């Protein structure tokens, strides 16, 4: 349907899932992948905060090592699927080590959902805030190794680039379809605007650029 909101929901889900599929320990990976087959659920890729976007070096959310695992404290903002996600991949600054990534079930004690962001567009995609207060994460839920958060972030984001490019082309294609419908319905000088030579020439150029973008996305 050419919706950027639906695209954002899907990509946010894929990013959260990818962190586990690519970097979780085998027992956790097998457990979660098996669960997906019977009980689908939304994922969140929780990296952004008020003070940082993709610059994880500024992450203020803290992970403290305790017996058997870690405690997470902080706040994540502008997170896709935050209100509804049943699984989360959360980035936090592990004291004395650096940025690390953790798998956190959506029903974890201490994890609270903040208000939903009221956006100007992309309303089909849920965006919200997460509050973490002494959220316990078992050591088996650490993704990758301690301090490998930046590596995991880069790996997951790089794998999403083709999907992002293809989604952009899809949205452009849908926009052209809507424009052509509108031009066909709008009559000037006793014929639809779509039949005007100058407009058809402009549309041809736009179609050419869209097709070229699709080839580049697939390259």
C-alpha positions in Angstrom: 0.0 0.0 0.0 3.0 2.3 -0.1 2.8 3.2 3.6 6.0 4.4 5.3 4.4 3.6 8.6 3.9 -0.1 7.8 7.4 -0.2 6.4 8.8 1.3 9.7 6.9 -1.3 11.7 8.3 -4.1 9.7 11.9 -2.8 9.7 11.8 -2.1 13.5 10.6 -5.7 14.0 13.3 -7.1 11.7 16.1 -5.1 13.5 15.1 -6.4 16.9 14.8 -10.0 15.6 18.1 -9.8 13.7 20.1 -8.9 16.9 19.0 -12.2 18.4 19.2 -14.4 15.3 22.7 -13.1 14.5 24.3 -12.7 18.0 22.4 -14.7 20.6 23.8 -17.8 22.2 22.5 -21.0 20.6 20.1 -22.1 23.4 18.3 -18.7 23.5 18.2 -18.5 19.7 16.6 -22.0 19.4 14.1 -21.1 22.2 13.0 -17.9 20.6 13.0 -19.1 17.0 10.9 -22.1 18.0 8.4 -19.8 19.8 8.0 -17.6 16.7 6.6 -20.5 14.8 3.7 -20.8 17.2 3.3 -17.4 18.9 4.2 -14.5 16.6 5.1 -11.2 18.4 6.4 -7.7 17.6 10.0 -6.8 18.3 11.6 -3.5 19.3 15.2 -2.4 18.6 15.8 -0.1 21.5 18.9 2.0 20.9 17.7 5.7 20.7 17.5 8.1 23.7 16.8 11.8 24.1 20.5 12.5 24.0 21.6 10.1 21.2 20.3 8.5 18.1 22.6 6.0 16.3 25.6 7.4 18.3 25.6 4.8 20.9 28.7 6.2 22.6 26.3 8.7 24.3 24.0 6.0 25.7 22.9 6.9 29.2 21.0 3.7 29.9 23.2 1.7 32.4 23.7 -2.0 32.8 25.2 -3.1 36.1 26.6 -6.6 36.5 25.1 -8.6 39.3 25.0 -12.2 40.4 23.7 -14.3 37.5 23.2 -11.4 35.1 22.7 -7.7 34.8 20.4 -4.9 36.0 19.2 -2.3 33.4 18.3 1.2 34.3 17.4 4.1 32.0 15.0 5.3 29.4 14.7 4.6 25.7 12.9 7.1 23.4 11.3 7.1 20.0 11.3 3.3 19.8 9.3 1.6 17.0 6.7 -0.9 18.3 7.4 0.2 21.9 3.8 0.0 23.1 3.2 -3.5 21.8 6.5 -5.3 21.5 6.7 -8.7 23.2 10.5 -9.0 22.6 13.2 -6.3 22.8 16.8 -6.0 21.9 18.1 -3.2 24.2 21.4 -1.4 24.1 22.9 -0.2 27.4 26.3 1.0 28.7 27.8 -1.8 30.8 29.7 -0.2 33.6 33.5 -0.6 33.1 33.1 -2.4 29.7 31.1 -0.3 27.2 28.0 -0.5 25.1 26.4 -4.0 25.2 23.2 -5.5 23.8 20.6 -7.5 25.7 17.5 -9.5 24.9 14.6 -8.5 27.2 11.2 -10.1 27.2 8.3 -7.6 27.0 6.8 -8.7 30.3 10.0 -8.3 32.4 9.6 -6.8 35.9 10.7 -3.2 35.9 10.0 -2.6 32.2 7.3 0.1 31.7 5.8 1.5 28.5 5.8 5.3 28.3 3.4 7.4 26.3 2.9 6.9 22.6 4.4 9.6 20.4 1.7 11.5 18.4 3.3 11.9 15.0 2.4 14.1 12.0 2.7 11.1 9.6 3.4 7.4 9.6 0.6 6.9 12.1 0.3 3.2 11.2 3.6 2.7 13.0 3.6 2.8 16.8 6.4 4.9 18.3 6.9 5.2 22.1 9.1 5.4 25.1 10.5 2.6 27.4 11.4 3.0 31.1 13.7 0.5 32.7 13.9 0.3 36.5 16.2 -2.5 37.8 15.2 -4.8 34.9 17.0 -8.1 35.5 18.6 -9.7 32.5 20.0 -13.2 32.9 23.6 -13.5 31.6 22.3 -16.0 29.0 20.4 -13.1 27.4 23.5 -11.1 26.7 23.8 -10.8 22.9 27.3 -11.2 21.6 30.0 -10.5 24.1 30.2 -7.7 26.7 31.1 -4.4 25.0 30.1 -5.6 21.5 27.0 -3.3 21.2 28.5 -1.1 18.5 29.5 -4.2 16.5 25.9 -5.6 16.8 24.3 -2.3 15.9 26.5 -1.9 12.8 25.8 -5.5 11.7 22.1 -5.2 12.1 21.8 -1.8 10.4 24.0 -2.7 7.5 21.8 -5.8 6.8 18.7 -3.5 6.7 19.9 -1.1 4.0 18.7 -3.2 1.1 15.2 -3.5 2.7 15.2 0.3 3.3 16.1 1.0 -0.3 13.5 -1.3 -1.6 10.9 0.1 0.7 11.7 3.6 -0.6 11.2 2.5 -4.2 7.9 0.9 -3.2 6.7 4.1 -1.6 7.8 6.1 -4.7 6.0 3.7 -7.0 2.8 4.0 -5.0 3.1 7.8 -5.0 3.3 7.8 -8.8 0.2 5.6 -9.0 -1.7 8.1 -6.9 -0.5 11.0 -9.0 -1.5 9.3 -12.2 -5.0 8.6 -10.8 -5.4 12.2 -9.8 -4.2 13.5 -13.1 -6.6 11.2 -15.0 -9.5 12.5 -12.9 -8.5 16.2 -13.3 -9.7 17.7 -16.6 -8.3 20.9 -18.1 -8.9 22.2 -21.6 -11.4 19.5 -22.1 -9.1 16.6 -21.5 -7.5 14.9 -18.5 -4.2 16.4 -17.3 -2.7 12.9 -17.8 -3.0 13.4 -21.5 -1.1 16.7 -21.6 2.2 16.2 -23.4 4.3 18.2 -20.9 2.9 16.3 -17.9 3.4 13.0 -19.6 7.0 13.9 -20.3 7.5 14.7 -16.6 5.9 11.4 -15.5 8.1 9.5 -17.9 11.2 11.0 -16.3 9.9 10.2 -12.8 9.2 6.6 -13.9 12.7 6.3 -15.3 14.2 7.5 -12.0 12.1 5.1 -10.0 13.0 2.2 -12.2 16.7 3.1 -11.9 16.4 3.3 -8.1 14.9 -0.2 -8.1 17.8 -1.5 -10.1 20.2 0.1 -7.7 18.4 -1.3 -4.7 18.7 -4.8 -6.2 22.4 -4.4 -7.2 
